């Protein structure tokens, strides 16, 4: 966790928030008949997770 950016936030809340976001993205991906190739989807999610919450 980025300490300065997340000061005052509970780490468990931040982790659950991020996990929910990933699940939501995957749900969108499947419900829209996989509009992006799996490799691209994995790269996109990886870039989002690398942004440091």
LINTA-V836320 format. One record per pair of residues at least 24 apart in sequence whose ideal C-beta (glycine too) atoms are under 6 Angstrom apart, sorted by sequence separation. I is the first residue (numbers start at 1). J is the second residue. If there is no record, write none. Layout:
BEGIN
<<I;J> <I;J>>
END
This chain:
BEGIN
<<18;53> <14;53> <2;52>>
END
